[in-house]
Every structure is written in structure tokens, then in C-alpha cells.
Amino acid sequence: MKSLEELKAIRERMQGQVGMRGEEENSIRVVVGMATCGIAAGARPVLTAFSDLVQEKNLTNVTVTQTGCIGMCMYEPIVEITMPGKEKVTYVKMTAEKAAEVVESHIIGGNVLTKYTIKD
């Protein structure tokens, strides 16, 4: 950065990105645990399945991302789904086949598949 104009340009660009974050708050987030334990348990095909299904079904309001350790290694692969105005749902011991069910039932239909969550 060599001038005040450059600083102002950076500020404007970053404010635009902050504005876009507000749009993300209205979208559905799918987060797949991709720490070493998750990858060893099969998280990579789960991440790929969610990404592919979201693209195939043209779900423009869904973001699929990955994270590190979620902290429950014995339940890996773990997927967390956050929908606007609802509590986060954590799916455990996921597979690519289960991912297809979750997309249809939960993400599209709005019905949580409790058979894939941790029981109380």
C-alpha cells in the first residue's frame, strides 16, 4: 500500500465482501469434518457427494464447505447442517448414500433425518 487511494480501494472492496456475508446468512450451510480422523473414516466421498448433489440439483442457496476437527472422532464422518432460523443439525457416521438422503429429505424437504443423528 503506497497511497491513501489504495487504502480506500481496499476498504471499499472489503466492505463489499462483508455485505455478501449477509446473503450467506440466508443460505443453508453444509459443513463436513475433514480432519485426519474424518478423512480416515471416509469424509472425502461424503464431501464430494454433497458437493455433486448440490450442483446436480441446482441448489443455489446451499454452501458446502469443510472444516477441521469437530471433536467427536468416534462419530466420523460428521456433517453439520445449518438452516436459517433453525438449530444446527449434526449428522454422524455419514456415507455418500446417506448424503443423498439428507439432501432430499433435510435440505430440500426440510425434514431432519434423526436416524443419522446422535440419540439422546
Residue pairs with C-beta under 8 A, 6 or more apart in sequence:
1 7
1 10
24 63
25 84
26 61
26 84
27 61
27 62
27 63
27 84
28 59
28 61
28 62
28 63
28 81
28 82
28 83
28 84
28 107
29 62
29 63
29 65
29 80
29 81
29 82
30 50
30 54
30 62
30 63
30 64
30 65
30 79
30 80
30 81
30 107
31 65
31 66
31 67
31 79
31 80
31 81
31 82
32 38
32 43
32 46
32 47
32 50
32 64
32 65
32 66
32 67
32 77
32 78
32 79
32 94
33 43
33 66
33 67
33 68
33 69
33 70
33 76
33 77
33 78
33 79
33 80
34 43
34 44
34 47
34 66
34 67
34 68
35 68
35 69
35 70
37 69
37 73
37 76
38 69
38 70
38 76
38 77
38 78
40 76
41 76
41 77
41 93
42 76
42 77
42 94
42 95
43 76
43 77
43 78
43 94
45 95
45 96
46 77
46 79
46 94
46 95
46 96
46 98
46 99
47 64
47 66
48 96
49 96
49 99
49 100
50 64
50 79
50 99
50 102
50 103
51 64
53 59
53 99
53 100
53 103
54 62
54 64
54 103
54 107
57 103
57 108
59 103
59 107
59 108
62 107
70 78
70 80
70 90
72 78
72 92
75 92
75 93
75 118
76 92
76 93
77 92
77 93
77 94
77 95
78 90
78 91
78 92
78 94
79 90
79 91
79 94
79 99
79 102
80 88
80 89
80 90
80 91
81 88
81 89
81 91
81 102
81 106
81 107
82 88
82 89
83 89
83 110
89 106
89 112
89 117
90 117
90 118
91 98
91 102
91 113
91 116
91 117
92 116
92 117
92 118
93 116
94 102
94 116
98 113
98 116
101 113
101 116
102 113
102 116
105 111
105 112
105 113
106 112
106 113
